[in-house]
């Protein structure tokens, strides 16, 4: 078998590997046939950040948790990359009861057991069982986050398979759910629960850093009845996608006065965007930040938040906690999440395609069985 390995910025190669075996009776083996690129993967792909992040950590300018996730020299290759996929189940352990060979499934980016107190609270990416001794247990980040490898591979081992694997409903085209492992589920948590608490709320999305997450959030906000959805971004292609999903769009300097929105999604990955999103909220508003804020000195307007009664949420996504609800929504509504995809490339071209400077890349190959069509 082979895996796609990240070597350095802009440089990836296929590497031969021994096929994985079942770790225990609760494990499954899957074969990904769609792999979407997470917005965060572009950080090391498009610029040589490893030594700069190492120096920043040593100088106290970059938070040391980055090393705990990505290694003491963050994103130093080689490691198997990728953590969003739709896959076929090819083998299951003796204790696996709800998942069977041949099923099409979503594999969450973070590994979780489903039974520990933290998983039961919905914080599945901080599972007590799998993260013992580390910050995250995840695919595609290198050995600091575990020995799980990445998802752009011919075979991927999935522990706790009955809990981890989410079957794709037969009526959902796989391309529609290509990012459900992370980015689509991340967008879900930014708008769907807040809108349930604030029916018909006004939503602002600041896009550009977490490129696809902001777009998914815009479409989901429209689909869940937001009164207003304003999507601001300097990229005209993303603005067109947001418009096609039903949002109003404009450049980053656009939108109305501060204090207007009930919900804000900060997807610029910049401290300035974080501060702007917070100040755009009406009293009692909620801001969810989905980007990376690596610096130790990121400033937040706490006194403004205090006097306006604003909630700021940020943290890793917990896709397994929402996947059943998300996939049922895709099945019942036909929400066109695939419209966010800006490049669908052949699986074999992954070393050249994965670093492409595009908003949402998906790698595709044929599934083993005809019923699991990749389109």
HELIX and SHEET records of a PDB file:
HELIX    1   1 UNK A   39  UNK A   41  5                                   3    
HELIX    2   2 UNK A   42  UNK A   46  1                                   5    
HELIX    3   3 UNK A   50  UNK A   58  1                                   9    
HELIX    4   4 UNK A   65  UNK A   70  1                                   6    
HELIX    5   5 UNK A  117  UNK A  120  1                                   4    
HELIX    6   6 UNK A  124  UNK A  126  5                                   3    
HELIX    7   7 UNK A  143  UNK A  145  5                                   3    
HELIX    8   8 UNK A  161  UNK A  164  1                                   4    
HELIX    9   9 UNK A  174  UNK A  177  5                                   4    
HELIX   10  10 UNK A  183  UNK A  197  1                                  15    
HELIX   11  11 UNK A  211  UNK A  223  1                                  13    
HELIX   12  12 UNK A  236  UNK A  244  1                                   9    
HELIX   13  13 UNK A  271  UNK A  279  1                                   9    
HELIX   14  14 UNK A  302  UNK A  308  1                                   7    
HELIX   15  15 UNK A  319  UNK A  333  1                                  15    
HELIX   16  16 UNK A  337  UNK A  340  5                                   4    
HELIX   17  17 UNK A  347  UNK A  349  5                                   3    
HELIX   18  18 UNK A  350  UNK A  353  1                                   4    
HELIX   19  19 UNK A  370  UNK A  372  5                                   3    
SHEET    1   A 3 UNK A  11  UNK A  16  0                                        
SHEET    2   A 3 UNK A   2  UNK A   8 -1                                        
SHEET    3   A 3 UNK A  79  UNK A  80 -1                                        
SHEET    1   B 5 UNK A 156  UNK A 158  0                                        
SHEET    2   B 5 UNK A  28  UNK A  36 -1                                        
SHEET    3   B 5 UNK A  85  UNK A  92 -1                                        
SHEET    4   B 5 UNK A 104  UNK A 107 -1                                        
SHEET    5   B 5 UNK A 165  UNK A 167 -1                                        
SHEET    1   C 4 UNK A 156  UNK A 158  0                                        
SHEET    2   C 4 UNK A  28  UNK A  36 -1                                        
SHEET    3   C 4 UNK A 361  UNK A 364 -1                                        
SHEET    4   C 4 UNK A 343  UNK A 346  1                                        
SHEET    1   D 6 UNK A 248  UNK A 250  0                                        
SHEET    2   D 6 UNK A 228  UNK A 232  1                                        
SHEET    3   D 6 UNK A 202  UNK A 206  1                                        
SHEET    4   D 6 UNK A 261  UNK A 266  1                                        
SHEET    5   D 6 UNK A 281  UNK A 289  1                                        
SHEET    6   D 6 UNK A 311  UNK A 314  1                                        
END                                                                             
